[in-house]
Amino acid sequence: MLDKLKKAFDRLIGKDNSIGLVKEAIAGIIQIRLNQSEIERISNQLFYDLLDADVPFELASYIKKQLIKELEQSRFSKDYKQEIREILKRILLQYIRTASIPDKGIMMLIGPNGYGKTTTAVKIGYMLKKSGKIVKIIGADVFRAAAREQLKELASKYNIDYYIDQSDRPINTIYRGLIDKHKYDWILIDTAGRQDMRVNLLKELQSIQDKVKPDVTLYVVESSVGNSILNQLRDYRRFIKIDGIIYTKMDLDSAGGSILAAGYYDFPIYFITTGQDIDSIEIPNPNSLVERIL
């Protein structure tokens, strides 16, 4: 997970003996400054490694500029690896945004088909149930043939309340599922998706939001799809409220740039999933994410 992003920083702090860029310059030297040539070589290598890890060009440029400024102002001791590590940590923490859901409410999950939206709804429901919350999931994906059956099977397996019907109008299904909302701490709405979020679907989601007024709307997407989808989400916000994102299948993301891209595009990460198990979901912590990268 995050292999390319990790490799970029491994190069910089000299964990890879064959290509350690800083090590050869300052190993064994106490309290020195790096010269401009060394700083440029280090920052340029990091810049290209970040691009390879699918970090947006603009963000990679900002990180490079910040690193140059920090390296120019810093003096390094024999513990230079840890010192550079702390510099990187400070920089990265600026671009990792996370958020948590309120104590109770209505959560609407949106996003393309194929990225695990229904499975993620059940994982969140199970997590909330284990924490003592009373949860219900409404299956409002009336277009994907197997969506209702999938939700029924998974929710039943983990004893989570659910509502599905045979309506071909999502808003009708949602209204009926909300009739007893006063009984629940959390109601999760699993909406229909498309591979391409066209205007008609966005307007449908906008209509649902206007009528249901969910407390939080989260976009579910595989972390490995790249940062281009996050750029598109900024356009989607013209139609619908998107509070943040859920990254699925983080264990299969070899690049890792999506972690930084989300914060750069102002989309806090609410949850990440890392496998098929019902418990393979977590609420991300910025410091923990940085530690994984470094």
C-alpha positions in Angstrom: 0.0 0.0 0.0 1.3 3.5 -0.9 4.5 1.9 -2.3 5.4 4.6 -4.8 4.8 7.4 -2.3 6.9 5.6 0.4 9.7 5.1 -2.1 9.8 8.8 -2.9 10.5 9.6 0.8 12.8 6.6 1.3 15.0 8.1 -1.4 15.1 11.4 0.3 16.0 10.2 3.8 18.5 7.6 2.6 16.8 4.4 3.6 17.7 2.9 0.2 21.5 2.5 0.4 21.9 2.4 -3.4 20.3 5.8 -4.1 20.4 7.7 -0.8 20.6 11.3 -2.0 21.2 13.0 1.3 23.3 10.4 3.0 26.4 10.9 0.9 26.4 14.6 1.5 26.1 14.8 5.2 26.7 11.4 6.8 29.0 11.8 9.8 29.0 15.6 9.5 27.6 17.6 12.4 25.7 20.8 12.1 26.1 21.7 8.5 24.0 23.4 5.8 23.4 21.8 2.4 24.6 23.8 -0.6 22.3 24.9 -3.3 23.4 22.1 -5.7 22.5 19.4 -3.1 19.2 21.1 -2.3 18.2 21.2 -6.0 19.2 17.6 -6.5 17.2 16.5 -3.5 14.1 18.6 -4.3 14.0 17.7 -8.0 14.2 14.0 -7.3 11.4 14.2 -4.8 9.3 16.3 -7.2 9.5 13.6 -10.0 8.9 10.8 -7.5 5.8 12.6 -6.3 4.5 12.9 -9.8 5.2 9.2 -10.3 3.1 8.5 -7.2 0.1 10.4 -8.8 0.4 13.5 -6.7 -1.0 16.5 -8.7 1.6 18.6 -10.5 0.6 21.8 -8.6 0.8 20.0 -5.3 4.2 18.4 -6.1 5.4 21.8 -7.0 4.2 23.3 -3.7 5.8 20.5 -1.7 9.1 21.0 -3.6 9.1 24.7 -2.9 8.4 24.1 0.8 11.1 21.5 1.1 13.7 23.8 -0.6 12.8 26.6 1.9 13.1 24.3 4.9 16.4 22.8 3.7 17.9 26.2 3.1 17.0 27.4 6.6 18.0 24.2 8.4 21.3 23.0 9.9 21.7 19.2 10.1 23.5 17.0 12.7 24.5 13.4 12.6 20.8 12.6 13.2 20.0 14.2 9.8 17.6 11.3 8.8 15.3 12.0 11.6 15.6 15.8 11.2 14.7 15.6 7.5 11.9 13.1 8.4 10.4 15.7 10.8 10.6 18.4 8.0 8.7 16.1 5.7 6.2 15.3 8.3 5.4 18.9 8.9 5.0 19.5 5.2 2.8 16.5 4.5 0.5 17.2 7.5 -0.6 20.4 5.7 -2.1 18.4 2.9 -3.7 15.5 4.7 -7.3 16.4 5.7 -9.5 14.0 7.6 -12.9 14.5 9.3 -15.3 12.5 11.4 -19.1 12.1 11.3 -21.4 13.6 13.9 -22.9 11.5 16.7 -26.1 10.7 14.7 -27.9 11.6 11.5 -28.4 10.6 7.9 -25.5 9.7 5.7 -25.8 9.6 1.9 -23.3 7.6 0.0 -22.7 8.6 -3.7 -20.2 7.6 -6.4 -19.7 5.5 -9.5 -20.6 1.8 -9.7 -17.9 -0.7 -9.1 -16.0 1.0 -6.2 -17.7 -0.8 -3.4 -20.4 1.6 -2.3 -22.9 -1.0 -1.0 -20.2 -3.0 0.7 -18.8 0.2 2.3 -22.3 1.1 3.5 -22.5 -2.2 5.4 -19.0 -1.8 6.7 -19.8 1.6 8.1 -23.1 0.3 9.5 -21.3 -2.5 11.2 -18.7 -0.2 12.7 -21.4 2.1 14.0 -23.4 -0.8 15.4 -20.3 -2.1 17.3 -19.9 1.3 18.8 -23.4 1.1 20.2 -25.4 3.0 17.5 -28.7 1.8 16.1 -28.3 1.7 12.4 -30.4 1.2 9.3 -29.4 1.1 5.6 -31.7 2.2 2.8 -31.0 0.6 -0.5 -31.8 3.4 -3.0 -29.8 2.0 -5.9 -32.9 1.0 -8.0 -30.9 0.7 -11.3 -28.2 -1.9 -10.6 -29.9 -5.2 -10.9 -28.1 -6.9 -8.0 -27.9 -3.9 -5.6 -31.0 -4.8 -3.6 -30.0 -8.4 -3.2 -26.5 -7.6 -2.3 -27.6 -5.2 0.5 -30.2 -7.7 1.8 -27.6 -10.5 1.9 -24.8 -8.4 3.6 -27.1 -6.5 6.1 -28.8 -9.7 7.1 -25.4 -11.5 7.6 -24.4 -8.8 10.1 -27.8 -8.2 11.7 -28.1 -4.6 10.4 -31.6 -3.2 9.8 -32.2 -2.4 6.1 -35.0 -1.3 3.8 -35.4 -2.2 0.1 -38.4 -2.2 -2.2 -39.2 -2.6 -5.8 -39.8 1.0 -6.6 -38.0 2.4 -9.7 -37.8 5.9 -8.1 -35.0 6.3 -5.5 -36.8 9.1 -3.7 -39.8 7.0 -3.1 -37.7 4.2 -1.6 -35.9 6.7 0.6 -39.1 8.3 1.9 -40.5 4.9 2.8 -37.2 3.9 4.5 -37.2 7.1 6.5 -40.7 6.6 8.0 -39.3 5.2 11.2 -36.1 7.3 11.3 -36.8 8.3 14.9 -35.8 4.8 16.0 -32.3 5.1 14.7 -29.1 6.9 15.5 -27.8 6.6 11.9 -29.5 5.9 8.6 -27.2 5.3 5.7 -28.6 5.8 2.1 -26.9 3.7 -0.6 -27.6 5.6 -3.8 -27.3 4.6 -7.5 -24.1 5.3 -9.3 -22.8 5.5 -12.8 -19.4 5.0 -14.3 -19.8 8.5 -15.6 -21.6 11.0 -13.3 -23.5 12.8 -16.0 -25.7 15.9 -15.4 -28.9 14.0 -15.2 -27.7 11.8 -12.4 -26.2 14.8 -10.6 -29.5 16.6 -10.8 -31.3 13.5 -9.4 -28.8 13.4 -6.5 -29.4 17.2 -6.0 -33.1 16.6 -5.8 -32.7 13.8 -3.2 -30.4 16.0 -1.1 -32.8 18.9 -1.3 -35.7 16.7 -0.1 -33.9 14.5 2.4 -31.3 16.9 3.7 -28.7 14.4 4.7 -26.3 15.4 7.5 -23.3 14.2 5.6 -22.8 13.2 2.0 -19.7 11.1 1.1 -18.3 10.2 -2.2 -17.1 6.6 -2.4 -14.2 5.9 -4.8 -11.2 3.5 -5.1 -8.0 5.2 -4.0 -6.2 3.8 -7.0 -8.2 5.7 -9.7 -6.0 8.7 -9.4 -6.4 12.3 -8.6 -8.3 13.2 -11.8 -11.5 12.1 -10.2 -11.0 14.6 -7.4 -10.6 17.4 -9.9 -14.0 16.3 -11.4 -15.6 16.4 -7.9 -14.9 20.1 -7.6 -17.2 20.5 -10.7 -19.8 18.2 -9.2 -20.0 20.5 -6.2 -21.9 23.0 -8.4 -24.8 20.5 -8.3 -24.5 18.6 -5.0 -23.1 18.9 -1.5 -20.0 16.6 -1.1 -18.7 16.8 2.5 -15.8 14.4 1.9 -14.7 11.1 0.5 -14.3 7.5 1.4 -11.3 5.7 -0.2 -11.8 2.0 -0.8 -9.3 -0.7 -1.5 -6.4 1.3 -0.1 -4.4 -1.9 0.2 -4.3 -2.1 -3.6 -3.2 1.5 -4.1 0.5 1.2 -5.1 0.9 4.9 -5.8 -0.6 6.7 -2.8 -0.8 10.2 -4.2 -4.6 10.2 -3.7 -4.0 10.6 0.1 -2.3 14.0 -0.5 -4.5 15.0 -3.5 -7.7 14.7 -1.4 -6.6 17.4 1.0 -5.2 19.6 -1.8 -8.6 19.5 -3.5 -10.3 20.3 -0.2 -12.0 16.9 0.3 -11.4 15.5 3.8 -11.2 11.7 4.1 -13.8 10.3 6.4 -13.1 6.5 6.1 -10.7 4.2 4.3 -11.1 0.5 3.6 -8.2 -1.9 3.2 -9.7 -5.3 2.4 -12.7 -7.5 2.0 -13.4 -8.2 5.7 -16.3 -6.5 7.4 -13.8 -4.9 9.9 -11.4 -3.6 7.2 -12.5 0.0 7.6 -11.1 2.7 9.7 -11.4 6.4 10.5 -8.1 7.8 9.3 -5.8 9.8 11.5 -3.5 12.3 9.8 -0.4 11.5 11.9 -1.0 7.7 11.3 -1.3 8.3 7.5 2.0 10.3 7.5 3.7 7.6 9.4 2.6 5.0 6.9 4.0 7.1 4.1 7.3 7.9 5.9 
